[in-house]
């Protein structure tokens, strides 16, 4: 089976590509190359790459493809705050266009990486796939819109699966420190202190990057899938921010402080029983195991605070750097030749 992975060189993409290759799939990546110099370790997997902006995908790029795993996106809230219009163009319009092209090309399966952030603010208890969405950021809104419109293309011959991922964490070749578990762990290791701007009470569902990617493989391999929409994670892996900090403090000698200066309105607990029951999805990496892995490997790599705080591991800082150095224009288009 030939599989196209968009966003193949990102935090999740590098792990997903490795899992697919190990399973024997014929994998092609598509990536614009924003984060090409942002490795913490060498991905060490070589596949054919279509070096193209997801906004420019055409039917030519989809020849002989059997399935698409669509990860490419403006990947978090800070990036969406930076430019909400481009976020909508990439995450919503380009995703819908890709799905339409895939259907026209008779590609059998389209798996879309959405986000549990679309639940936004929910103080009524735990939410599931039937709960009303309440996206409060441009990133979350773009994902919710893409879900809604892409689902309209589904048919018996065009199998669409939408995955709302919990907040991803864990070690990967293109590690990110702008995700809560990774960020707080990095702070603890490099400063000896976890400083949280809020009061630590907001809830987040968490999932390790390896587990997150294994859900995509389950959907890819399944002959039939009972539903088109799943939360990725474990119902047991919902934590308040202050609880995440405590798990880290149990593994790193550090202090924890709450500034109570920047209240975070996003708060949601997510039920993930559906993917467990329908696809037999089981996590292998609960939060504490993930933290231990991060602590061990980041210590061995000698991570210091200057590197932790650098553009390499923060998506917004990297994009700003590419603009400031005249590599990208303000529409996030390459000004010279696209990277090889």
HELIX and SHEET records of a PDB file:
HELIX    1   1 UNK A   11  UNK A   22  1                                  12    
HELIX    2   2 UNK A   54  UNK A   56  5                                   3    
HELIX    3   3 UNK A   59  UNK A   62  5                                   4    
HELIX    4   4 UNK A   77  UNK A   82  1                                   6    
HELIX    5   5 UNK A   84  UNK A   87  1                                   4    
HELIX    6   6 UNK A   88  UNK A   94  3                                   7    
HELIX    7   7 UNK A   95  UNK A  104  1                                  10    
HELIX    8   8 UNK A  116  UNK A  119  5                                   4    
HELIX    9   9 UNK A  138  UNK A  151  1                                  14    
HELIX   10  10 UNK A  180  UNK A  191  1                                  12    
HELIX   11  11 UNK A  209  UNK A  221  1                                  13    
HELIX   12  12 UNK A  241  UNK A  249  1                                   9    
HELIX   13  13 UNK A  273  UNK A  279  1                                   7    
HELIX   14  14 UNK A  287  UNK A  300  1                                  14    
HELIX   15  15 UNK A  305  UNK A  308  1                                   4    
HELIX   16  16 UNK A  311  UNK A  313  5                                   3    
HELIX   17  17 UNK A  315  UNK A  324  1                                  10    
SHEET    1   A 7 UNK A  48  UNK A  50  0                                        
SHEET    2   A 7 UNK A  26  UNK A  30  1                                        
SHEET    3   A 7 UNK A   2  UNK A   6  1                                        
SHEET    4   A 7 UNK A  67  UNK A  70  1                                        
SHEET    5   A 7 UNK A 109  UNK A 115  1                                        
SHEET    6   A 7 UNK A 159  UNK A 165  1                                        
SHEET    7   A 7 UNK A 229  UNK A 232  1                                        
SHEET    1   B 2 UNK A 121  UNK A 127  0                                        
SHEET    2   B 2 UNK A 267  UNK A 270  1                                        
SHEET    1   C 3 UNK A 167  UNK A 169  0                                        
SHEET    2   C 3 UNK A 203  UNK A 208  1                                        
SHEET    3   C 3 UNK A 238  UNK A 240 -1                                        
SHEET    1   D 2 UNK A 193  UNK A 196  0                                        
SHEET    2   D 2 UNK A 255  UNK A 258  1                                        
END                                                                             
